[in-house]
């Protein structure tokens, strides 16, 4: 039976769920998203991906600056909701919102709770070398991602998994699992279960400075960093450019390399013409690199363009 819902989301990650709800025949009374923000070179205001998708679907869209306005809350209460679906909305829901719908507010979280509560669960899971992550459908409470879990499903993280690919996979998985959770709640076959006290970790917001490559780290850790922080905030290393200034070189793709060292090499030393770089432990091959104002090139092309070779240091 179709449910009466509100949808609250903002980025691309949220869009598949909104479309899945519409395709499943649920009644979306209103879509809440972040206000348009300046973007691009012209700094013109752009609606969010959810805003654009909702308009294409012919849905009512609002973008309040705050949910603490009494008029916004009163309007929400009068929607007569069975549930509100929240997917990376970006605003904290005050307690009255959580209590208004019959089944509460359901959140799609991109981890297997209670591991990686917080803002960047996809990237933190890769950085930590986790073997798996997944999707949790949670009934929201007043704390940070600590509400009872209705449904969850794991997915593996391999040595090739990137944040971009995992983002897309979990976005689709979340949409499917959310529909299953709504069906189960309505039928009475699924019941929210409190999260365990053990195994709680937090995934703080990403900072641009985390993208700086420190060659004294192990090749395995640097590989994870590149896969976790690409496309945003991106990884980079610095080297001296013309005029003595420091140029920031983007490291778009890399992988650990098996390399027999004839003698110990300092971290950051170029080991061969295939762009293999000595690390604190092991070596890393530069697969894709981008100089400021240039197109991305292979590691070998980068070394040729910079006139660098074995024995030089990055």
Secondary structure, DSSP 8 states (H G I E B T S, - for coil): ---EEEEEE-SHHHHHHHHHHHHTT-EEEEEE----EEETTTTEEE--HHHHHHHHTT--EE--S-S--HHHHHHHHTT--SEEEEES--S---HHHHHHSTT-EEEEESSSTTTTEES-HHHHHHHTT-SEEEEEEEE--SSSS-S-EEEEEEEE--TT--HHHHHHHHHHHHHHHHHHHHHHHHHT----B---STT--EE----GGGGB--TTSBHHHHHHHHHHHTTTT-EEEEEE-GGG-EEEEEEEEEEEE----SS---TTBB-STT-EEE-SBSEEEEEEEE-TTS--EEHHHHHHHHT--TT-B-
